[in-house]
């Protein structure tokens, strides 16, 4: 049995508690949370921290299998150039890929992540995730704009799904994005994803996406042509809203990732789907496009916001705290309590894991994280704020 306290406890089950005491089993199961009304008396075996304790983080978008690409792609080139660079960087030794992924899995855990939605295009990380102390939801991604190759792409994805099943992993087939999945492939995928509890899709990450969907022009077309991937028989959705509302499975929760160029009309239209979550990956957005999503507009539209780290191919580190710092720096009106909800309970709900993760309540096992070196009087993160996993 372990007991923890801090200046504030953010349980997500109510307002922050001042110097409350959390009692947990050795396996992390929460036994009780005792209020002290701020008057914590010295008590044997209570670990006290001069910071805030929050539930373990939920990383709602990650690419663990790209961890070996840290620093390999130049910053600020835009999404089209980024995708071309990723395609060129395929010839890495398998041991190097696995070693980097193992290192980042451990780092994610120590940085406080308890639950993670991880995009996978191969089975390279399956054994790592099977052994990890993080609970992973694996999202097998499919893409390829040539409609005549849609059947082959689906066969490859189903082969990956079988490998995930054999590894005992939770796995759902998902589309990469609106601009990389032709209509025949979208419709094959829709048939195979009727049982999805979670679906994710990269969404409105660059301006070039809309131009490519509308009339097949712009930087995205150039990227396809230079990569030798352009098809003469394009069959793409006509726009982002149509893709989401008509082609993506209506089953389960949907996580829209990035939203860097989201506009109010699109947000309002897509929110009519229901069970939709909007994922912010600000470190990646700055790395690729040097632009951030319209966070305040998303809030005004009542969007349920979650946070992800994306991959080391497009970020400098996989740290939920670092992502929260970026959001606070650029959107100071967002309160710390709201940021923590985005990084914890909202993510748990998006991944359908709210019974275990996201809140500090008896019977749950969310993990416990302490954030120290913060501005306690104003409840603000500082540049030097740090995170330590307690359980």
C-alpha positions in Angstrom: 0.0 0.0 0.0 1.3 3.5 -0.9 0.1 7.0 0.0 0.8 10.2 -1.9 0.0 13.8 -1.5 0.9 17.1 -3.1 -0.1 20.8 -3.1 -2.9 19.9 -5.5 -4.5 16.7 -6.7 -6.2 16.8 -10.0 -8.5 13.8 -9.9 -10.6 14.8 -12.9 -13.6 13.6 -10.9 -14.2 17.1 -9.4 -12.3 20.3 -8.7 -8.6 20.1 -7.8 -8.1 19.0 -4.1 -5.6 20.8 -1.9 -3.2 18.4 -0.2 -5.5 15.4 -0.4 -4.1 11.9 0.2 -4.2 9.2 -2.4 -4.0 5.6 -1.2 -3.1 3.0 -3.8 -2.3 -0.7 -3.9 1.2 -1.7 -5.0 -0.2 -2.6 -8.4 -1.5 1.0 -8.8 -5.2 0.4 -8.1 -6.6 3.5 -6.3 -8.1 2.6 -2.9 -9.3 6.0 -1.8 -8.8 9.7 -2.0 -9.0 11.6 1.3 -9.7 15.3 1.4 -7.7 17.3 4.0 -9.2 20.7 3.2 -5.7 21.9 2.8 -4.6 21.0 6.3 -2.4 18.0 5.8 -1.0 16.8 9.1 2.2 14.9 9.3 1.4 11.3 8.7 3.6 8.2 8.5 4.3 6.8 5.0 2.7 9.6 3.0 5.0 10.9 0.2 4.4 14.6 -0.2 5.4 16.5 -3.4 5.6 20.3 -3.9 3.6 20.2 -7.1 0.5 18.6 -8.5 -0.5 15.0 -8.9 -2.5 14.0 -12.0 -3.6 10.7 -13.5 -1.2 9.0 -16.0 -1.2 10.7 -19.4 -3.1 9.4 -22.4 -1.1 9.9 -25.6 -3.9 9.9 -28.3 -1.6 9.9 -31.3 1.9 8.3 -31.6 4.0 6.5 -34.2 6.4 4.4 -32.1 7.8 2.6 -35.1 9.2 5.8 -36.5 11.3 6.5 -33.4 14.5 5.8 -35.4 13.9 8.8 -37.6 14.7 11.4 -34.9 16.3 14.4 -36.6 16.4 12.7 -40.0 13.9 15.1 -41.7 14.5 18.9 -41.9 12.1 21.1 -40.1 9.6 23.5 -41.7 9.4 22.0 -45.2 5.7 21.5 -45.2 3.6 18.3 -45.2 4.2 17.4 -48.9 8.0 17.5 -48.5 7.8 15.8 -45.2 5.9 12.8 -46.7 8.4 12.6 -49.6 11.3 12.5 -47.0 9.6 9.7 -45.0 9.2 7.6 -48.1 12.9 8.1 -49.0 14.0 7.0 -45.5 12.9 3.4 -45.6 16.2 1.5 -45.6 16.9 1.2 -41.9 18.2 -1.9 -40.2 15.4 -3.7 -38.3 17.5 -3.9 -35.1 18.0 -0.1 -35.2 14.2 0.4 -35.6 13.4 -1.9 -32.7 16.1 -0.5 -30.5 14.8 3.0 -31.0 11.2 2.0 -30.4 12.2 0.1 -27.2 14.0 3.2 -25.9 11.1 5.5 -26.6 8.5 3.1 -25.1 10.4 3.3 -21.8 10.8 7.0 -22.1 7.0 7.5 -22.7 6.3 5.4 -19.6 8.7 7.3 -17.4 7.3 10.6 -18.8 3.9 9.6 -17.4 2.1 7.9 -20.3 -0.2 5.1 -19.2 -2.3 4.6 -22.3 -1.4 5.3 -25.9 -3.0 5.2 -29.4 -0.2 4.0 -31.6 -0.2 4.1 -35.4 1.4 1.1 -37.1 2.2 0.3 -40.7 4.3 -2.8 -39.8 4.5 -5.4 -37.0 8.0 -4.1 -35.9 6.8 -2.8 -32.5 4.3 -5.6 -31.7 6.6 -7.5 -29.3 7.6 -4.2 -27.6 3.9 -3.3 -27.0 3.1 -6.7 -25.8 5.7 -6.4 -23.1 5.3 -2.7 -22.3 4.0 -1.2 -19.1 1.9 1.1 -21.3 -1.5 0.0 -22.5 -1.4 0.4 -26.3 -4.3 0.6 -28.7 -2.7 -0.2 -32.1 -4.2 1.5 -35.1 -3.2 -0.2 -38.4 -3.0 2.4 -41.1 -3.9 1.9 -44.7 -3.1 4.3 -47.7 -2.3 4.3 -51.4 -4.0 6.6 -53.9 -4.1 4.2 -56.8 -7.6 2.8 -56.7 -6.6 -0.3 -58.7 -4.3 -1.3 -55.9 -7.0 -1.0 -53.1 -7.5 -4.7 -52.8 -3.8 -5.3 -52.3 -3.6 -2.6 -49.7 -6.5 -4.2 -47.8 -4.9 -7.6 -47.9 -1.7 -6.2 -46.4 -3.7 -4.5 -43.7 -5.6 -7.7 -42.8 -2.3 -9.6 -42.7 -1.1 -7.0 -40.2 -4.3 -7.3 -38.2 -3.8 -11.1 -38.0 -0.3 -10.5 -36.6 -1.6 -8.1 -34.0 -4.2 -10.7 -33.0 -1.6 -13.4 -32.6 0.4 -11.0 -30.4 -2.6 -10.4 -28.2 -2.8 -6.7 -29.1 -5.9 -4.5 -29.4 -5.9 -3.5 -33.0 -8.3 -1.5 -35.3 -7.9 -0.8 -39.1 -7.9 2.9 -39.9 -7.4 5.2 -42.9 -4.2 7.3 -43.0 -5.9 10.5 -44.2 -8.5 11.9 -46.5 -6.0 12.7 -49.2 -4.2 9.3 -49.3 -7.1 6.9 -49.4 -9.1 6.6 -52.7 -12.8 5.9 -52.6 -12.6 2.1 -53.4 -10.1 1.7 -50.5 -12.2 3.8 -48.2 -15.2 1.6 -48.9 -13.3 -1.7 -48.4 -12.0 -0.3 -45.1 -15.4 0.8 -44.0 -16.6 -2.8 -44.4 -13.7 -4.1 -42.3 -14.0 -1.5 -39.5 -17.7 -1.9 -38.5 -16.5 -3.3 -35.2 -14.0 -0.5 -34.5 -14.2 1.0 -31.0 -11.7 3.6 -32.1 -10.8 5.0 -35.5 -8.3 7.8 -36.2 -7.4 9.8 -39.3 -4.8 12.5 -40.0 -7.0 15.5 -40.7 -6.5 19.0 -42.2 -2.8 19.0 -41.4 -1.9 21.3 -44.4 -3.6 23.6 -46.9 -2.5 21.4 -49.7 -4.9 18.6 -48.7 -8.0 20.6 -49.7 -6.5 21.6 -53.1 -5.7 18.0 -53.9 -9.1 16.8 -52.9 -10.9 19.5 -54.9 -9.1 19.4 -58.2 -6.0 17.2 -57.7 -3.5 20.1 -57.8 -1.0 21.7 -55.5 2.0 20.6 -53.5 0.5 17.2 -52.7 0.1 16.3 -56.3 3.8 17.4 -56.9 4.8 15.1 -54.0 3.0 12.2 -55.5 4.4 12.8 -59.0 8.0 13.2 -57.7 7.6 9.9 -55.7 6.3 8.1 -58.7 3.0 7.4 -57.0 0.6 9.5 -59.0 -2.3 7.6 -60.5 -4.0 8.4 -63.8 -7.3 7.2 -62.4 -7.8 9.2 -59.2 -11.0 8.5 -57.3 -10.7 10.7 -54.2 -13.4 12.2 -51.8 -14.4 15.6 -53.0 -13.6 17.3 -49.7 -12.8 16.7 -46.0 -16.3 16.8 -44.7 -17.6 14.3 -47.3 -14.7 12.0 -46.5 -15.5 11.9 -42.8 -19.2 11.8 -42.9 -19.7 9.5 -45.9 -16.6 7.3 -46.1 -15.2 6.7 -42.6 -16.9 4.1 -40.4 -19.6 5.6 -38.2 -18.8 2.9 -35.6 -17.1 3.9 -32.3 -15.1 7.0 -31.5 -13.3 9.0 -34.1 -10.0 10.8 -33.4 -9.2 13.6 -35.9 -5.5 14.2 -35.7 -3.7 17.6 -36.2 -6.5 19.9 -37.4 -3.9 22.6 -38.1 -6.0 24.2 -40.8 -9.4 23.4 -39.5 -12.1 26.0 -40.1 -15.2 26.7 -38.2 -17.6 25.4 -40.9 -15.8 22.1 -41.3 -15.6 21.6 -37.5 -19.3 22.3 -37.1 -20.2 19.9 -39.9 -18.0 17.1 -38.7 -19.1 17.4 -35.1 -22.5 16.3 -36.2 -21.1 12.8 -36.5 -21.0 12.5 -32.7 -18.3 10.6 -30.7 -15.6 12.8 -32.3 -12.4 13.9 -30.6 -9.9 16.5 -31.9 -6.3 15.6 -31.3 -3.6 18.3 -30.9 0.0 17.5 -31.7 1.5 21.0 -31.5 5.2 19.9 -31.5 4.7 18.1 -34.8 2.6 21.0 -36.3 5.4 23.4 -35.6 8.1 21.0 -36.9 6.3 20.4 -40.2 4.2 23.4 -41.0 5.4 26.0 -38.4 1.7 26.6 -37.6 -0.6 25.6 -34.8 -4.3 24.6 -34.8 -7.0 27.1 -34.0 -7.3 25.9 -30.4 -9.6 28.6 -29.2 -12.0 28.1 -32.1 -12.1 24.4 -31.4 -13.0 25.2 -27.8 -15.7 27.6 -28.8 -17.2 24.9 -31.1 -17.4 22.6 -28.1 -14.9 20.1 -29.4 -13.6 17.3 -27.2 -9.9 17.9 -27.3 -7.2 15.3 -26.7 -3.4 15.5 -27.0 -0.7 13.4 -28.8 3.0 13.5 -29.4 3.1 12.2 -33.0 6.5 10.7 -33.9 10.1 11.5 -33.6 10.2 11.9 -37.4 8.3 15.1 -36.8 9.0 16.0 -33.2 12.0 16.6 -31.0 10.8 14.4 -28.1 7.8 12.3 -27.2 6.6 14.1 -24.1 3.0 14.9 -23.2 4.2 17.6 -20.8 6.2 19.3 -23.6 3.0 19.3 -25.8 1.1 20.9 -22.9 3.8 23.6 -22.5 3.5 24.5 -26.2 -0.3 24.9 -25.9 -0.1 27.0 -22.8 2.7 29.2 -24.3 0.7 30.0 -27.5 -2.8 29.9 -25.9 -2.4 31.3 -22.4 -6.2 31.5 -21.9 -6.3 27.7 -21.6 -6.3 26.8 -17.9 -4.0 24.1 -16.6 -7.0 22.1 -15.3 -8.3 22.0 -18.9 -4.9 21.0 -20.3 -4.7 18.1 -17.9 -8.2 16.9 -18.9 -7.2 16.9 -22.5 -4.0 15.0 -21.7 -5.8 12.4 -19.4 -9.5 11.8 -19.1 -10.5 13.0 -22.6 -7.9 10.7 -24.1 -9.1 7.8 -22.0 -12.7 8.4 -23.1 -11.6 8.7 -26.8 -9.9 5.3 -26.6 -12.8 3.7 -24.8 -10.7 3.1 -21.7 -12.4 5.4 -19.2 -13.2 2.6 -16.8 -9.5 2.2 -16.0 -7.7 5.4 -17.0 -8.1 9.2 -16.9 -9.3 9.8 -13.4 -8.1 9.2 -9.9 -11.0 7.3 -8.3 -11.3 4.1 -6.2 -11.0 0.9 -8.3 -9.2 2.5 -11.2 -5.6 2.1 -12.2 -4.7 5.2 -14.2 -1.1 5.6 -13.1 0.0 8.6 -11.0 2.2 11.4 -12.2 3.6 14.4 -10.3 4.4 17.7 -12.1 6.8 19.8 -10.2 8.5 23.2 -10.6 5.3 24.9 -11.6 3.7 28.3 -10.8 1.5 27.0 -7.9 -0.2 30.3 -7.0 -1.4 30.8 -10.6 -1.5 27.1 -11.6 0.7 27.5 -14.7 3.3 25.4 -16.2 6.8 26.9 -16.4 9.6 26.2 -18.9 11.4 24.2 -16.1 8.3 22.2 -15.1 9.1 18.5 -15.0 7.2 15.2 -14.7 7.9 12.1 -12.5 6.0 8.9 -12.6 4.9 7.8 -9.1 3.0 4.6 -10.1 
